Amino acid sequence: MNTKQTIAVIGASGNMGTAISVGIAKGNYKILLIDPAKDKLNNTLQEIHKYHPLADAEIVDCSVNAGWEADMVILAVPYQAEKAIADKIRAVVNQKIVISIANPLNDTYSGFETAPDTSAALELQKLLPNAKVVKAFNTTFAADFYTPVIDGKQVDSFIAGNDEEAVQTVQELITTVGFNPIIAGDLTVSRTLELMQLLLIQLGLKNNYNWHAGWKILHH
């Protein structure tokens, strides 16, 4: 019998945090919900049970305690918030998977706050040197988690990471959510993945995709 994995979602009350929590509740996971806006976490929990009544999910007060308990941590927070969280959880995520979903967008969606030779995920790996940082879920919008098939095509979700076993674990998680996982490469490829989402956001604003669009690689 497979041991149930525990996943901590930090930032679980936001649009992406809620969508990710609902998505992973399809699987056999224990989900810990953490957010400074504790009053909003009940809404996330209700949303999970609306779609998955038997889901094993609970609200946890402390990100450090959640980090101790979790096998995997998802940082469903903006890039600007990652450093403060990393400082809190650094000691409790040694050799654990930490998923970076952040795109380091500037206020006008015209570019990034990070330098061209780095990425949000690479910066997070520097902050958490003993964790297995994986880039995932950054190329998908929140709405895609509820409808991972658009125009008859399953949305692709890209993964980048340095640890092969960690990447495979995240690949399984993405499959559970309902996306088609594509392993893009090591963590340096996260720069490209973040640029892909910047382009998708810019196209969405220009063409009124209404935050419901995704990438699809077509091939023989």
Backbone as CSV, one residue per row, in Angstrom:
resi,resn,N_x,N_y,N_z,CA_x,CA_y,CA_z,C_x,C_y,C_z
1,MET,0.835,-1.191,0.000,0.000,0.000,0.000,0.873,1.246,0.000
2,ASN,0.563,2.212,-0.863,1.348,3.431,-0.943,1.093,4.310,0.270
3,THR,2.169,4.872,0.814,2.031,5.805,1.923,1.522,7.140,1.393
4,LYS,0.549,7.686,2.073,-0.009,8.963,1.637,1.009,10.068,1.850
5,GLN,1.282,10.832,0.806,2.205,11.956,0.921,1.475,13.173,1.477
6,THR,2.214,13.966,2.217,1.667,15.207,2.765,2.236,16.389,1.999
7,ILE,1.335,17.256,1.530,1.743,18.429,0.763,1.278,19.681,1.492
8,ALA,2.206,20.579,1.767,1.870,21.874,2.365,1.756,22.910,1.257
9,VAL,0.651,23.624,1.235,0.450,24.702,0.263,0.513,26.023,1.014
10,ILE,1.598,26.751,0.828,1.770,28.045,1.494,1.274,29.131,0.535
11,GLY,0.330,29.911,1.019,-0.350,30.873,0.158,-1.640,30.281,-0.381
12,ALA,-2.244,29.399,0.415,-3.374,28.599,-0.073,-4.663,29.382,-0.245
13,SER,-4.734,30.616,0.251,-5.987,31.366,0.126,-6.057,32.196,-1.160
14,GLY,-4.942,32.320,-1.869,-4.939,33.094,-3.117,-5.593,32.323,-4.246
15,ASN,-5.738,32.980,-5.395,-6.367,32.325,-6.547,-5.605,31.069,-6.962
16,MET,-4.297,31.190,-7.107,-3.500,30.023,-7.506,-3.423,29.006,-6.381
17,GLY,-3.253,29.475,-5.150,-3.177,28.558,-4.018,-4.436,27.724,-3.872
18,THR,-5.584,28.376,-4.027,-6.856,27.654,-3.947,-6.986,26.670,-5.099
19,ALA,-6.677,27.118,-6.308,-6.797,26.253,-7.490,-5.879,25.044,-7.391
20,ILE,-4.657,25.253,-6.962,-3.712,24.143,-6.800,-4.215,23.176,-5.735
21,SER,-4.714,23.712,-4.626,-5.204,22.859,-3.538,-6.368,21.995,-4.003
22,VAL,-7.284,22.597,-4.756,-8.421,21.840,-5.300,-7.917,20.780,-6.288
23,GLY,-6.938,21.156,-7.105,-6.412,20.227,-8.102,-5.737,19.020,-7.483
24,ILE,-4.882,19.240,-6.497,-4.155,18.106,-5.906,-5.050,17.274,-5.003
25,ALA,-6.211,17.818,-4.610,-7.162,17.056,-3.795,-7.775,15.895,-4.572
26,LYS,-7.567,15.862,-5.889,-7.999,14.711,-6.691,-7.210,13.459,-6.320
27,GLY,-6.013,13.645,-5.779,-5.130,12.524,-5.490,-5.187,12.087,-4.041
28,ASN,-4.412,11.068,-3.747,-4.353,10.513,-2.391,-3.276,11.237,-1.591
29,TYR,-3.544,12.506,-1.299,-2.598,13.331,-0.557,-3.259,13.895,0.705
30,LYS,-2.447,14.132,1.715,-2.876,14.943,2.850,-2.433,16.372,2.551
31,ILE,-3.357,17.322,2.601,-3.067,18.694,2.193,-3.117,19.609,3.412
32,LEU,-2.039,20.334,3.634,-1.965,21.316,4.714,-2.065,22.705,4.112
33,LEU,-3.015,23.488,4.569,-3.268,24.819,4.024,-2.710,25.870,4.962
34,ILE,-1.832,26.730,4.429,-1.184,27.765,5.241,-1.292,29.091,4.515
35,ASP,-1.601,30.145,5.261,-1.659,31.482,4.670,-1.710,32.509,5.799
36,PRO,-1.008,33.662,5.637,-1.143,34.723,6.644,-2.588,35.200,6.780
37,ALA,-3.332,35.156,5.673,-4.747,35.546,5.699,-5.578,34.346,6.151
38,LYS,-5.451,34.015,7.433,-6.072,32.788,7.951,-7.587,32.787,7.786
39,ASP,-8.193,33.981,7.837,-9.651,34.048,7.738,-10.152,33.584,6.376
40,LYS,-9.289,33.630,5.365,-9.703,33.228,4.019,-9.488,31.743,3.748
41,LEU,-8.768,31.070,4.635,-8.462,29.659,4.407,-9.705,28.783,4.493
42,ASN,-10.695,29.203,5.273,-11.940,28.433,5.320,-12.590,28.375,3.946
43,ASN,-12.470,29.464,3.180,-13.017,29.471,1.818,-12.306,28.436,0.943
44,THR,-10.966,28.344,1.106,-10.205,27.349,0.352,-10.623,25.939,0.744
45,LEU,-10.768,25.707,2.033,-11.166,24.386,2.510,-12.555,24.015,1.995
46,GLN,-13.457,24.973,2.008,-14.808,24.732,1.481,-14.771,24.429,-0.021
47,GLU,-13.894,25.135,-0.737,-13.768,24.914,-2.181,-13.236,23.507,-2.467
48,ILE,-12.285,23.069,-1.671,-11.753,21.711,-1.825,-12.866,20.686,-1.632
49,HIS,-13.633,20.828,-0.540,-14.658,19.837,-0.225,-15.875,19.938,-1.145
50,LYS,-16.040,21.080,-1.780,-17.101,21.217,-2.787,-16.849,20.266,-3.955
51,TYR,-15.594,20.184,-4.376,-15.249,19.336,-5.520,-14.825,17.931,-5.086
52,HIS,-14.271,17.812,-3.892,-13.742,16.526,-3.413,-14.133,16.348,-1.944
53,PRO,-15.348,15.911,-1.681,-15.868,15.850,-0.308,-15.034,14.998,0.655
54,LEU,-14.332,14.013,0.127,-13.568,13.108,0.989,-12.087,13.498,1.091
55,ALA,-11.719,14.644,0.565,-10.315,15.069,0.579,-9.798,15.215,2.007
56,ASP,-8.542,14.831,2.188,-7.865,14.948,3.488,-7.123,16.283,3.503
57,ALA,-7.797,17.307,3.984,-7.210,18.656,3.983,-7.505,19.340,5.306
58,GLU,-6.553,20.136,5.767,-6.752,20.865,7.026,-5.977,22.171,7.016
59,ILE,-6.437,23.097,7.826,-5.789,24.398,7.989,-4.735,24.279,9.081
60,VAL,-3.534,24.826,8.787,-2.429,24.790,9.742,-1.964,26.221,9.982
61,ASP,-1.690,26.554,11.227,-1.340,27.937,11.575,0.071,28.329,11.152
62,CYS,0.998,27.392,11.242,2.420,27.753,11.147,3.074,27.087,9.945
63,SER,3.743,27.878,9.120,4.436,27.331,7.954,5.607,26.444,8.361
64,VAL,6.229,26.743,9.494,7.353,25.926,9.958,6.865,24.548,10.366
65,ASN,5.781,24.493,11.148,5.223,23.201,11.546,4.773,22.403,10.332
66,ALA,4.157,23.097,9.374,3.717,22.427,8.152,4.909,21.884,7.372
67,GLY,5.993,22.655,7.358,7.199,22.214,6.675,7.798,20.969,7.288
68,TRP,7.739,20.884,8.610,8.224,19.675,9.294,7.416,18.463,8.854
69,GLU,6.110,18.622,8.817,5.212,17.492,8.546,5.171,17.104,7.077
70,ALA,5.342,18.073,6.197,5.115,17.849,4.768,6.263,17.089,4.106
71,ASP,5.899,16.298,3.091,6.886,15.687,2.207,7.251,16.640,1.072
72,MET,6.307,17.521,0.757,6.471,18.454,-0.355,5.835,19.776,0.038
73,VAL,6.467,20.884,-0.350,5.946,22.217,-0.052,5.740,22.963,-1.364
74,ILE,4.553,23.521,-1.543,4.267,24.341,-2.721,4.167,25.796,-2.274
75,LEU,5.023,26.637,-2.833,4.972,28.070,-2.527,4.058,28.741,-3.547
76,ALA,2.790,28.870,-3.182,1.799,29.486,-4.070,1.693,30.975,-3.748
77,VAL,2.839,31.635,-3.850,2.937,33.046,-3.452,3.660,33.827,-4.541
78,PRO,3.493,35.150,-4.552,4.246,35.964,-5.511,5.755,35.868,-5.260
79,TYR,6.513,36.142,-6.285,7.974,36.113,-6.172,8.474,36.967,-5.020
80,GLN,7.865,38.125,-4.845,8.324,39.074,-3.818,8.184,38.514,-2.403
81,ALA,7.349,37.498,-2.219,7.119,36.935,-0.881,7.992,35.720,-0.592
82,GLU,8.703,35.232,-1.599,9.405,33.961,-1.423,10.559,34.039,-0.428
83,LYS,11.289,35.142,-0.411,12.463,35.214,0.468,12.058,35.105,1.934
84,ALA,11.030,35.838,2.320,10.607,35.812,3.721,10.156,34.421,4.133
85,ILE,9.451,33.743,3.243,9.000,32.385,3.549,10.185,31.428,3.605
86,ALA,11.094,31.566,2.657,12.278,30.703,2.638,13.072,30.835,3.936
87,ASP,13.182,32.052,4.448,13.892,32.263,5.708,13.237,31.501,6.857
88,LYS,11.912,31.385,6.816,11.178,30.695,7.890,11.297,29.178,7.795
89,ILE,11.260,28.649,6.581,11.160,27.191,6.425,12.494,26.520,6.107
90,ARG,13.561,27.288,5.992,14.841,26.743,5.518,15.262,25.496,6.297
91,ALA,15.136,25.540,7.605,15.629,24.441,8.438,14.761,23.189,8.357
92,VAL,13.542,23.315,7.854,12.619,22.176,7.896,12.361,21.561,6.515
93,VAL,13.032,22.063,5.486,12.806,21.509,4.142,14.057,20.841,3.574
94,ASN,14.989,20.472,4.427,16.184,19.776,3.950,15.806,18.494,3.200
95,GLN,16.294,18.378,1.971,16.065,17.217,1.107,14.597,17.010,0.740
96,LYS,13.771,18.035,0.962,12.368,17.965,0.582,12.141,18.725,-0.726
97,ILE,11.065,18.349,-1.414,10.698,19.037,-2.654,10.001,20.339,-2.311
98,VAL,10.471,21.427,-2.914,9.806,22.728,-2.781,9.482,23.206,-4.195
99,ILE,8.201,23.387,-4.475,7.768,23.805,-5.805,7.640,25.319,-5.870
100,SER,8.324,25.904,-6.838,8.228,27.337,-7.115,7.254,27.548,-8.271
101,ILE,6.148,28.250,-8.000,5.191,28.545,-9.080,5.322,29.994,-9.547
102,ALA,6.188,30.767,-8.892,6.198,32.216,-9.094,6.784,32.627,-10.431
103,ASN,6.208,33.676,-11.005,6.777,34.387,-12.140,7.118,35.798,-11.649
104,PRO,8.385,36.210,-11.747,8.812,37.465,-11.133,8.419,38.703,-11.937
105,LEU,7.124,38.872,-12.155,6.606,39.932,-13.016,6.766,41.309,-12.388
106,ASN,7.002,42.302,-13.226,6.948,43.668,-12.724,5.491,44.149,-12.717
107,ASP,5.267,45.353,-12.225,3.896,45.831,-12.024,3.116,46.027,-13.315
108,THR,3.825,46.202,-14.425,3.140,46.487,-15.696,3.068,45.271,-16.619
109,TYR,3.532,44.100,-16.141,3.552,42.880,-16.958,4.382,43.060,-18.235
110,SER,5.342,43.966,-18.197,6.180,44.210,-19.372,7.520,43.469,-19.284
111,GLY,7.823,42.903,-18.139,9.097,42.220,-17.947,9.199,41.673,-16.544
112,PHE,10.429,41.353,-16.151,10.683,40.710,-14.861,11.470,41.612,-13.917
113,GLU,11.337,41.338,-12.636,12.154,42.002,-11.621,13.521,41.341,-11.482
114,THR,13.637,40.113,-11.947,14.902,39.388,-11.846,15.828,39.746,-13.006
115,ALA,17.116,39.506,-12.806,18.106,39.720,-13.865,17.937,38.657,-14.947
116,PRO,18.402,38.927,-16.169,18.218,37.983,-17.284,18.884,36.623,-17.074
117,ASP,19.909,36.571,-16.218,20.646,35.315,-16.050,20.146,34.468,-14.887
118,THR,18.966,34.811,-14.349,18.447,34.030,-13.230,16.940,33.882,-13.385
119,SER,16.295,33.337,-12.358,14.849,33.135,-12.374,14.359,33.086,-10.938
120,ALA,13.045,33.115,-10.762,12.484,32.989,-9.420,12.895,31.658,-8.795
121,ALA,12.864,30.588,-9.594,13.208,29.267,-9.063,14.683,29.153,-8.705
122,LEU,15.547,29.709,-9.536,16.985,29.671,-9.240,17.301,30.485,-7.990
123,GLU,16.623,31.618,-7.825,16.829,32.423,-6.621,16.332,31.675,-5.387
124,LEU,15.217,30.949,-5.529,14.694,30.172,-4.402,15.652,29.043,-4.044
125,GLN,16.260,28.412,-5.030,17.226,27.353,-4.750,18.426,27.889,-3.980
126,LYS,18.854,29.108,-4.291,19.939,29.734,-3.521,19.522,29.951,-2.072
127,LEU,18.261,30.337,-1.870,17.754,30.582,-0.519,17.550,29.291,0.260
128,LEU,17.278,28.201,-0.470,17.031,26.890,0.161,18.015,25.875,-0.424
129,PRO,19.305,26.010,-0.088,20.328,25.199,-0.762,20.201,23.697,-0.533
130,ASN,19.551,23.294,0.554,19.430,21.869,0.858,18.085,21.277,0.451
131,ALA,17.232,22.089,-0.161,15.945,21.605,-0.655,16.056,21.244,-2.130
132,LYS,15.079,20.480,-2.604,15.022,20.102,-4.016,13.984,20.998,-4.685
133,VAL,14.428,22.144,-5.165,13.507,23.104,-5.778,13.134,22.626,-7.184
134,VAL,11.837,22.644,-7.457,11.311,22.264,-8.774,10.400,23.383,-9.261
135,LYS,10.559,23.764,-10.517,9.660,24.744,-11.136,8.472,24.004,-11.733
136,ALA,7.277,24.416,-11.322,6.068,23.785,-11.853,4.886,24.710,-11.620
137,PHE,3.840,24.490,-12.384,2.569,25.213,-12.251,2.669,26.704,-12.574
138,ASN,3.822,27.166,-13.063,3.931,28.603,-13.357,3.415,28.946,-14.748
139,THR,3.231,27.930,-15.607,2.773,28.200,-16.973,1.272,27.966,-17.123
140,THR,0.580,27.822,-16.004,-0.864,27.574,-16.035,-1.577,28.625,-15.190
141,PHE,-2.750,29.048,-15.651,-3.581,29.979,-14.887,-4.450,29.215,-13.896
142,ALA,-4.967,29.923,-12.911,-5.806,29.287,-11.891,-7.013,28.592,-12.506
143,ALA,-7.642,29.230,-13.497,-8.834,28.654,-14.117,-8.543,27.318,-14.787
144,ASP,-7.298,27.106,-15.228,-6.947,25.876,-15.929,-7.038,24.645,-15.024
145,PHE,-6.884,24.847,-13.705,-6.951,23.711,-12.784,-8.366,23.141,-12.714
146,TYR,-9.348,23.984,-12.972,-10.740,23.533,-12.952,-11.146,22.934,-14.299
147,THR,-10.540,23.420,-15.367,-10.819,22.893,-16.710,-9.486,22.691,-17.437
148,PRO,-8.784,21.593,-17.117,-7.460,21.366,-17.713,-7.500,20.916,-19.165
149,VAL,-8.684,20.814,-19.739,-8.832,20.551,-21.169,-9.482,21.783,-21.804
150,ILE,-8.779,22.406,-22.752,-9.261,23.609,-23.430,-9.386,23.309,-24.914
151,ASP,-10.558,23.578,-25.466,-10.807,23.338,-26.893,-10.461,21.896,-27.278
152,GLY,-10.783,20.971,-26.374,-10.551,19.558,-26.634,-9.130,19.087,-26.444
153,LYS,-8.242,19.974,-25.983,-6.825,19.613,-25.833,-6.405,19.755,-24.373
154,GLN,-5.711,18.735,-23.887,-5.226,18.747,-22.508,-4.074,19.748,-22.382
155,VAL,-4.177,20.645,-21.420,-3.153,21.673,-21.211,-1.834,21.021,-20.793
156,ASP,-0.749,21.453,-21.410,0.587,21.013,-21.010,1.049,21.819,-19.798
157,SER,1.723,21.138,-18.880,2.292,21.810,-17.709,3.755,21.407,-17.609
158,PHE,4.626,22.395,-17.554,6.059,22.169,-17.700,6.755,22.105,-16.338
159,ILE,7.812,21.289,-16.306,8.558,21.046,-15.071,10.039,21.256,-15.345
160,ALA,10.735,21.898,-14.403,12.190,22.016,-14.484,12.772,21.765,-13.093
161,GLY,13.812,20.963,-13.035,14.434,20.682,-11.740,15.728,19.924,-11.908
162,ASN,16.567,19.980,-10.881,17.887,19.336,-10.930,17.881,17.910,-10.399
163,ASP,16.907,17.593,-9.543,16.854,16.274,-8.912,15.852,15.402,-9.671
164,GLU,16.341,14.331,-10.278,15.506,13.501,-11.148,14.321,12.891,-10.401
165,GLU,14.563,12.398,-9.207,13.483,11.781,-8.428,12.421,12.810,-8.050
166,ALA,12.866,13.998,-7.675,11.926,15.068,-7.330,11.088,15.462,-8.535
167,VAL,11.715,15.553,-9.693,10.998,15.900,-10.923,9.944,14.848,-11.241
168,GLN,10.284,13.573,-11.068,9.328,12.493,-11.326,8.144,12.566,-10.361
169,THR,8.411,12.904,-9.113,7.337,13.036,-8.125,6.390,14.163,-8.517
170,VAL,6.949,15.281,-8.958,6.123,16.408,-9.390,5.378,16.070,-10.674
171,GLN,6.005,15.290,-11.531,5.344,14.833,-12.757,4.072,14.051,-12.407
172,GLU,4.154,13.180,-11.429,2.989,12.411,-10.981,1.909,13.335,-10.419
173,LEU,2.331,14.360,-9.682,1.392,15.317,-9.108,0.645,16.063,-10.212
174,ILE,1.363,16.487,-11.230,0.752,17.222,-12.343,-0.234,16.340,-13.100
175,THR,0.112,15.069,-13.265,-0.808,14.129,-13.899,-2.091,13.995,-13.082
176,THR,-1.953,13.923,-11.774,-3.112,13.826,-10.886,-4.022,15.038,-11.046
177,VAL,-3.435,16.224,-11.139,-4.215,17.456,-11.292,-5.032,17.431,-12.578
178,GLY,-4.481,16.804,-13.630,-5.206,16.711,-14.888,-4.507,17.322,-16.076
179,PHE,-3.297,17.844,-15.849,-2.509,18.396,-16.945,-1.639,17.311,-17.573
180,ASN,-1.104,17.610,-18.753,-0.117,16.756,-19.392,1.273,17.251,-18.991
181,PRO,2.020,16.491,-18.196,3.318,16.979,-17.729,4.394,16.865,-18.792
182,ILE,5.202,17.900,-18.912,6.352,17.889,-19.824,7.587,18.306,-19.035
183,ILE,8.557,17.392,-18.955,9.818,17.705,-18.281,10.678,18.513,-19.240
184,ALA,10.934,19.765,-18.871,11.612,20.691,-19.784,13.129,20.665,-19.647
185,GLY,13.624,20.278,-18.467,15.070,20.273,-18.272,15.437,20.572,-16.840
186,ASP,16.695,20.950,-16.619,17.129,21.254,-15.256,16.623,22.637,-14.842
187,LEU,17.013,23.059,-13.662,16.402,24.264,-13.091,16.735,25.528,-13.874
188,THR,17.817,25.520,-14.643,18.128,26.711,-15.446,17.045,26.956,-16.509
189,VAL,16.328,25.913,-16.904,15.258,26.058,-17.896,14.065,26.831,-17.312
190,SER,14.040,26.972,-15.998,12.965,27.751,-15.373,12.931,29.184,-15.895
191,ARG,14.067,29.704,-16.342,14.076,31.047,-16.948,13.157,31.074,-18.165
192,THR,13.266,30.047,-18.997,12.435,29.971,-20.197,10.964,29.788,-19.826
193,LEU,10.692,28.956,-18.849,9.306,28.705,-18.441,8.653,29.978,-17.905
194,GLU,9.411,30.763,-17.174,8.863,32.024,-16.652,8.609,33.011,-17.792
195,LEU,9.502,33.027,-18.781,9.288,33.884,-19.953,8.076,33.427,-20.761
196,MET,7.857,32.115,-20.817,6.679,31.598,-21.521,5.394,32.142,-20.903
197,GLN,5.352,32.171,-19.578,4.124,32.661,-18.948,3.984,34.175,-19.073
198,LEU,5.105,34.884,-19.084,5.037,36.313,-19.350,4.404,36.561,-20.718
199,LEU,4.833,35.797,-21.709,4.255,35.929,-23.052,2.769,35.584,-23.048
200,LEU,2.392,34.511,-22.354,0.988,34.104,-22.328,0.119,35.163,-21.652
201,ILE,0.635,35.776,-20.593,-0.094,36.854,-19.917,-0.257,38.049,-20.852
202,GLN,0.834,38.415,-21.528,0.761,39.553,-22.452,-0.218,39.284,-23.583
203,LEU,-0.205,38.069,-24.126,-1.148,37.699,-25.185,-2.575,37.692,-24.656
204,GLY,-2.728,37.229,-23.420,-4.055,37.199,-22.819,-4.639,38.577,-22.627
205,LEU,-3.814,39.510,-22.202,-4.274,40.887,-22.029,-4.617,41.513,-23.375
206,LYS,-3.831,41.200,-24.380,-4.047,41.770,-25.719,-5.294,41.186,-26.388
207,ASN,-5.508,39.896,-26.204,-6.557,39.179,-26.939,-7.741,38.756,-26.073
208,ASN,-7.743,39.212,-24.819,-8.862,38.952,-23.910,-9.120,37.452,-23.718
209,TYR,-8.071,36.727,-23.305,-8.230,35.314,-22.986,-8.943,35.101,-21.649
210,ASN,-9.126,36.183,-20.897,-9.845,36.125,-19.615,-9.185,35.148,-18.630
211,TRP,-7.841,35.124,-18.635,-7.059,34.310,-17.695,-7.404,32.828,-17.804
212,HIS,-7.830,32.408,-18.991,-8.119,31.000,-19.220,-7.486,30.600,-20.544
213,ALA,-6.224,30.225,-20.467,-5.457,29.828,-21.651,-4.326,28.931,-21.185
214,GLY,-3.750,28.198,-22.104,-2.640,27.325,-21.729,-1.775,26.993,-22.923
215,TRP,-0.649,26.359,-22.630,0.291,25.957,-23.671,0.010,24.531,-24.119
216,LYS,0.234,24.268,-25.404,0.130,22.913,-25.925,1.209,22.689,-26.959
217,ILE,2.054,21.686,-26.727,3.063,21.300,-27.696,2.448,20.263,-28.642
218,LEU,2.419,20.567,-29.909,1.881,19.646,-30.902,3.048,18.945,-31.592
219,HIS,2.960,17.626,-31.681,4.075,16.857,-32.283,3.562,15.514,-32.758
220,HIS,4.346,14.870,-33.597,4.029,13.513,-34.070,4.478,12.500,-33.031
